[in-house]
Amino acid sequence: MKNKISLNITLIIVILAALILTQGASAKKTTAYSVTDLGTLPGDSFSIARAINKTGQVAGDSTDEYGHTHAFLKSKGAMIDLGTLGGDNSSAKALNDRGQVVGRSGTVANLPDNLPPDTYDHAFLWQDGAMTDLGTLGGTYSVAEAINIRGWVVGASTNADGYPRAFLWDGSRMVELEMIQGDIASHAYGINDRGQVVGRSWNESDEEHAFLWEDGVVRILDTLPEYHFAVALAINERGLIVGYCHDYEKSERAVLWKDGTVIDLGARSNPVISMARDINDRGQVVGYFNDRAYLWENGDLLDLGTLGGGYADAYSINDHGKIVGVSEIRAVIWNPTKSK
């Protein structure tokens, strides 16, 4: 009888242990993905997708064989040419859930060969078929990098002295953001719906600091212990920030800032080059890892695959887990298929 009771207890323990392990494994399921070519504008050969919103609209660039580039919006299966502000080229950087697209566009056609092609590029806002020039902070160049649901836009613009400065456009005017004391230039890359802004600033020695700006107050974000410099690229609605750290003799290293603590996302192999470009409200992070597009989820790195070659880069992920970027020379979307 005692042996039978002991056997039953052992069996129960084994079953309970199996259930616990199964639950733990299911909690860490990683999503599998399929990759699809998004195509180009008519007659073009190269494209890249940089942003996707909750409704699945995609913004990016399409380029012809001569290097002429136009921003596009892909919506309901159609790829729309967003045009320019009068120059030869335009580039889309981001869009919000209202379908508003931001980026930069040339304002002067047929620039002289002795001038860089983006000399007179201005930040733009595109909506309802029209592209609006957001102006500059007094210089000749500006670029819009991100837009939130309220239509607030952040990016960078040169001032009258030629220095780039991070800006916030609040729907009516462009305002220079406060900068880290001692730095001479700044660039904003991300904004959430709460109005928190992230980016980078640098001093005369080109030493870069990742920053978080909120309500007129700017602070430096920490770096990994073995790194001195950092860049913040995106922030979600929970205040989680992603970007990368770097140093003079070290490659870029993808990181996540959570509650003021910097977390290394790239620790899998050495040498490694990695960058975290975007994070959704579920905490899923995308970017690249040694020239491959990746998803960071539940502590694991997932290679998203390519269209057949060896190169891919993931730029944006929405809250449904859909990811866009580039594989070889084509804009692509990675759609979640199942968990494994």
Buried (B, 14 or more C-beta within 10 A) or exposed (E): EEEEEEEEEEEEEEEEEEEEEEEEEEEEEBBBBEBEEBBBBEEBEBBBBBBBBBEBBBBBBBBBEEEEBBBBBBBEEEBBBBBBBBBBBBBBBBBBBBBBBBBBBBBBEEBEEEEEBBBBBBBBBBBEEEBEBBBBBBBBBBBBBBBBBBBBBBBBBBBEEEBBBBBBBEEEEBEBBBBBEEBBBBBBBBBBBBBBBBBBBBBEEEEBBBBBBBEEEBEBBBBBEEBBBBBBBBBBBBBBBBBBBBBEEBBBBBBBBBEEEBBBBBEEEEEBBBBBBBBBBBBBBBBBBBEBBBBBBEEEBBEBBBBEEEBBBBBBBBBBBBBBBBBBBBBBBBBBEEEE
